[in-house]
Amino acid sequence: MTDNNYFKFSNSVLLVPIIAVLSIWTVYWVELQFKINFNHFGVYPRTLSGIKGVFFSPFIHGSLKHLYSNTLPLVVLSAALVYFYKPVAFKVLFYGTLLSGLITWVIGRPSYHIGASGVIYLLASFIFFKGVFAKHFRLIALSLFVVFVYGSMLWYILPIKEGISWEGHLGGFITGLFFAYFLKADIPIPKKYAWEEDSYNEEADEFLRHFDEDGNFIESTPESEPETDLDTTSPIKITYHYKENKEE
């Protein structure tokens, strides 16, 4: 499979982020409109009633700031997931969300854990590690982009700030790494150049012949033109043509 056939834009690249954002914003709007609180639908660790949060917690946010901080990363990372890893994108989103929620339910503090940040850590972790494991130049570039833009998130898988579910972040990070390693994706094989092949012969390379053993360029002189068979015995005849000037 070539890159052109694999990396193709589709409607799902826009549809998935739009649905994700509309879902979390709609739930928050319902809370405000009807003056209700859905926090009790979050993950409450190691309780039977709290396990329902594995399904519902990503849609629930405690404040407008919390909601806004998760919106842009969710859009960018979900779009990147669908575009670059479309064959496995929905498996990562669905099963990855459930698994990261279960990890939070197992290791979390006795409190309600809510928000889509666990999903964001799932996506960032999967995209980064999958690009590294795939060793495809485009996917590695995407991994570097994730590190550059969202690398600072790594600190929040540790309990460094009160009021943040670092357990949810850690669950998403671990799940993303797990899926990146074990979930097989039909990724195009990077193109190999002639010098990368096992059968490559340096001595037969026309380009390398222009360099010596120390890497210095060897200037080659143009080959002398072959002599042509000319008859030099016959004399050269020159004919002159004159034009008379006529006076009017």
Secondary structure, 3 states (H helix, E strand, C coil): CCHHHHCCCCHHHHHHHHHHHHHHHHHHHHHHHHCCCCHHHCECCCCCHHHHHHHHHHHCCCCHHHHHHHHHHHHHHHHHHHHHCHHHHHHHHHHHHHHHHHHHHHHCCCCCECCCHHHHHHHHHHHHHHHHHHCCHHHHHHHHHHHHHHHHHHHHHCCCCCCCCHHHHHHHHHHHHHHHHHCCCCCCCCCCCHHHCCCCCHHHCCCHHHECCCCCECCCCCCCCCCCCCCCCCCCCCCCCCCCCCCC
